[in-house]
């Protein structure tokens, strides 16, 4: 069993992870910008090593109702990816995409959830393809699952899978916003401990190439 | 009053002794059994497993004066948050029905401990927030849709 603590993550490692994710996010933001025709701003990604019970808080509060789009990552590098839109942002996004937000505040029609799932698919794929090119490793996203529910309940699903192996996880969080702040969202990448080692090795090679 | 926010596939288990109005709440992440050799790892928490948390909670109540034969259980949670995608085989390789497996493990563990299950609100595909009043045994389950019920 590999634990994150065995990896002895230093500030340099975390810096490399932030940089890698920044590039992935840049790619995803370009895709989003092309879809909705609005500029998208990115914040600097944050990396945190937290115990599993503190993850929901990191996702913006356990009881807050959000749209969560979840993908499992397969391939050389494995892990979990979660795209979270606050309820209001999901509504603005749907208004931009489909010409009208859902009438019901707490329900999504089949068409609306399908549109959001597709957005998630496109954003995650562009994020992961940037990582793939950068690291020279294969990353295969699963079909996205969508839930419109309390953040804590959504993240439970991921934490349970992680909980079978670890008690702590590395969360790489990247926030984005657009359309005058009406559209905000967070990308969460939770690499498996074993995959993290591969990512860091690839990052090291990358840094040496650049030097 | 004890509260668990945003339960998805996890299960909240309240144990309550109405005789002395004493209760406790456990938050179950995994069905178990807990693997051996986890102790000593940083941040290790065996209480995320049903087979560890429930005996520990019962013990905690008993040393505070609860009578095991009077203790009742109320449970909520065990949803399958991404059930539609799971059924379509979309999340290939992800263990199916983790919510169901958690509920099953909790029921089995309660059976083993001889604790009757007084009420439950489990399954489905919605998250829940649970509020448990230890003095009265009142167990309130609310969901993101705004609905709530006392069980």
Interface residues (C-beta under 8 A of the other chain):
Chain A: X3 X5 X51 X52 X53 X56 X62 X63 X65 X70 X72 X74 X106 X107 X142 X143 X144 X145 X146 X147 X148 X149 X150 X151 X152 X153 X154 X155 X156 X157 X159 X160 X161 X163 X164 X167 X168
Chain B: X5 X6 X7 X8 X9 X10 X29 X30 X41 X42 X43 X44 X45 X48 X79 X81 X82 X84 X85 X86 X88 X90 X91 X92 X93 X94 X95 X98 X102 X125 X126 X127 X128 X129 X144 X145 X146
